[in-house]
Amino acid sequence: MLRAAAAAAAIFPARFAAAPAVAAAEELRSPLLRVIGTLRGGRGSVLLGRRARFCSNSSASDSEAAAAEAKAEDATAAEGEADSKASSAIVPTSTNIDDCLSVIALPLPHRPLFPGFYMPIYVKDQKLLQVLIENRKRSAPYAGAFLVKDEEGTDPNIVTGSDSEKSIDDLKGKDLLKRLHEVGTLVQITSIQGDQVVLLGHRRLRITEMVEEDPLTVKVDHLKENPYNKDDDVMKATSFEVISTLREVLRTSSLWKDHVQTYQQHIGDFNYQRLADFGAAISGANKLHCQEVLEELDVYRRLKLTLELIKKEMEISKLQQAIAKAIEEKISGDQRRYLLNEQLKAIKKELGLETDDKTALSAKFKERIELKKDKCPPHVLQVIEEELTKLQLLEASSSEFSVTRNYLDWLTVLPWGNYSDENFDVHHAQKILDEDHYGLSDVKERILEFIAVGKLRGTSQGKIICLSGPPGVGKTSIGRSIARALNRQFYRFSVGGLADVAEIKGHRRTYVGAMPGKMVQCLKSVGTANPLVLIDEIDKLGKGHSGDPASALLELLDPEQNVNFLDHYLDVPIDLSKVLFVCTANVIEMIPNPLLDRMEIIAIAGYITDEKMHIARDYLEKNTRQACGIKPQQVEVTDAALLALIENYCREAGVRNLQKQIEKIYRKIALQLVRQGVSNEPDQESLSVTVSEESSSGDSTTAKDEILKDPAVEDASVANNVTNPASEEANEVNLTTEAPKEDSTSKGNKDTDGAAEDAADKAIEKVVVDSSNLGDFVGKPVFQAERIYEQTPVGVVMGLAWTAMGGSTLYIETTKVEEGEGKGALVLTGQLGDVMKESAQIAHTVGRAVLLEKEPDNQFFANWKLHLHVPAGSTPKDGPSAGCTMITSMLSLAMGKPVKKDLAMTGEVTLTGRILPIGGVKEKTIAARRSAIKTLIFPAANKRDFDELASNVKEGLEVHFVDTYGEIYDLAFQSDAGTETS
């Protein structure tokens, strides 16, 4: 092939004569043109007798140039406006343009224009456009086309859109010249239509200097290729590789085939440099790479650059073909699979082996409701039948089909008339409640009363119980214990912060993503129509733009209305009368009154120190020790440590923080044991021995399994072994103490490893937690003693307060500020609320009257300005129960007498001296016991509340119940006087 190219190399620079047949035949015999003919499909005869030249190599006369230009224009018009596209095709011309040494510079924003190719551009500058039109009329239709440089800091591979074009249109003169590449193309203006100018490239130019700024006119030099050896084998080989690569690309790219078809009509004097220009012009390479080809005057280097560009184009074409093939295979495979599945469904349907989706869904829904048909209400059955009929008429692809399907799914899955068998055994319930909770006798008594009523009636009725109390007293766990005692399913959901009524009543089915409310979801989850539903944090309901959930709960929690509870989604009445509702709240005053009226309130005040000791020892410590994997013989927490933990770290009413502190202690103990080398993980050998012994037990194991199948025995075993802390602890101790004895009596099963492990356990010292080292485990004490004075000084009296966290003691302090006749006044501090401020003013008035009665000559209140303060000023305080304490504090200061030792009081005083009842008797009593107060004063109206307290709470207290302040005065300042004592 190289030899053939060498023999025909002389043909390339030859120009076509006036149409000699021999020259045409020689042209067809050229190896390069034969390859190009192969690219075109072998139609070499088209070139016979054709006269065509490249404009840059022309030296014909002006008349011949005009004739060639006319032919080119005629060909252009015949081919239509489609040939005006970028990089269209080579067009023959024979105009002499060597005299074009000064041209108007036209910017090309996207790609350079190669000689012999068309390119349309848009000229927005009207002045420039008018100059081009006038030049064309004067038979000087020539200009220079130069590629625009990219702005600094921009990526040439990123398309920036029309913004760059606008910026180029705004540039003039030197600014525009700086943005143009020096090397461009001399172009002929072939046509102008509106602002569209069609350019035809002729030869390469280089800008030398600027002649005029507007429009930009520059002087140019005409560039010619460097001389080269057309017989060089490397040159020929490179050109053949370019042609071969072009042929490969043409097989895969339809875009390039269009270029070649246009090229067939306008091919001229084909040589090496034209081949390089042709390949670079029709490639989709980056504009800077094309500009590099345009600027290259060395023909061999230009061919190499073009070869690189079209090689990349070939790789892109192959990648495009691979992507198209993969997508086509995927699509055809999916279509084939879909058609086969549809055919399979049709065949199965004809044979009766399978039904369609609608039939299968209807059968599933009918099967569900058939099991509950006897218990399902008639109005629900009617709705289900109507929806099933509707489902058969709908198309599976419609949105209404999905809505109806979901609606039927909810209707048929609910447990219509399905009730769990309740356990009305009072003794069983008492046992479970005692196992799960220590104390709380009033709460347990109310639950047992409910169970007893159900026992006598034979069925239970839905009730609404509200457990109120501070955090951590066990309200939620009590609800779970009630469900276990009654053998009811348990479901809990919290309404804290709930602000959407749809969470309670459900959404309308017309909404996208509609769902039923919480109660319908509850019934589906538990599978029975009589569960125990715990509504947590009911005092923290929100209120937003979506309605008032508290009002929506009225229907749910009203026994007269929830028989026909209507959920917006289901739109059929649901009977919730058998549901037992248990609500929890911290502050019942935050519950709306209409909702509170429907509940039975059971107050859980909190735990005293003795109760916390029992809970910590019997429940919290044991569970925490097991959770940490620590054996009882490895640790000892003394009663003194627990007592110090309760009094100095965990004074709140509940035991949640106490549990956290105990967990903290045991985590540190676990770390100490691990650092000493202790590992309580079971040995693999002992596990294998245990498994073998269990497998060899045979009949005894089978008999045990048969016994456990009895539900009564199983329930008893669960109740005794799983939830009884005392029995679990006893069993654990027995196991740890009897294990060595069993090993010593076994027949040769004890090996040296077991002896070594026992010796290691003995060597490890037991961890003892006492009050002396408690700080090493939980840090410094959080609380200090609430009791500041052993004997309160003059003007200081201890009162009792109630908080959301339980009860608390606080001191009322009064002191003298300024004396003067008629200067009697009162100053208040301690961040007191409006109610306490009014109580202080009433106390000042009543104290004045009492002092006038007891000591008529004492003018203390008239002549002294007083300052009354309640310590802990950072804590807001308010409430109607501090009046009697304030009066006593003022009178103590006025008479100069301290009150009785170990005395605390609470109660509100009227202007006539009557004592009004207060709340929080239990919390205040617990606070007094915590501060070692022995004598308490309560309003007489609260005697019933005090009598209901547990005996361990009242034990050791001297409590006085008073109706007037005169009785308090006698108790506080006269030790020999007394009143009714409990």
BELURMO-V767000 format. One record per run of one state. SS is the DSSP state (A for helix, B for strand, O for the rest). FROM is the first residue (numbers start at 0). LEN is the number of residues. Records with the same first field share a line. If there is no record, write none. Layout:
SS = FROM-LEN + FROM-LEN
//
This chain:
O = 0-1 + 7-1 + 12-8 + 29-1 + 40-3 + 47-7 + 57-4 + 79-1 + 84-17 + 108-9 + 122-3 + 137-4 + 148-14 + 170-2 + 178-1 + 180-2 + 193-2 + 212-4 + 222-10 + 252-1 + 266-5 + 282-4 + 295-3 + 351-5 + 371-6 + 393-5 + 413-12 + 436-4 + 457-6 + 469-5 + 486-3 + 494-7 + 505-12 + 526-5 + 536-1 + 540-2 + 544-2 + 556-5 + 566-6 + 574-5 + 585-2 + 590-2 + 596-3 + 604-4 + 627-4 + 637-1 + 648-7 + 675-8 + 696-2 + 708-2 + 721-3 + 745-6 + 763-3 + 769-5 + 778-17 + 803-2 + 819-5 + 829-2 + 832-1 + 854-5 + 870-6 + 877-5 + 895-7 + 905-2 + 909-4 + 916-4 + 930-4 + 947-3 + 954-3 + 962-1 + 973-7 + 981-1
A = 1-6 + 8-4 + 20-9 + 30-10 + 43-4 + 54-3 + 61-18 + 80-4 + 125-12 + 162-8 + 172-6 + 232-20 + 253-13 + 271-11 + 286-9 + 298-53 + 356-15 + 377-16 + 398-15 + 425-11 + 440-17 + 474-12 + 501-4 + 517-9 + 537-3 + 548-8 + 561-3 + 587-3 + 592-4 + 608-19 + 631-3 + 638-10 + 655-20 + 683-13 + 698-10 + 710-11 + 724-21 + 751-12 + 774-4 + 833-21 + 859-4 + 882-13 + 920-10 + 939-8 + 950-4 + 964-9
B = 101-7 + 117-5 + 141-7 + 179-1 + 182-11 + 195-17 + 216-6 + 463-6 + 489-5 + 531-5 + 542-2 + 546-2 + 564-2 + 572-2 + 579-6 + 599-5 + 634-3 + 766-3 + 795-8 + 805-14 + 824-5 + 831-1 + 863-7 + 876-1 + 902-3 + 907-2 + 913-3 + 934-5 + 957-5 + 963-1 + 980-1
//
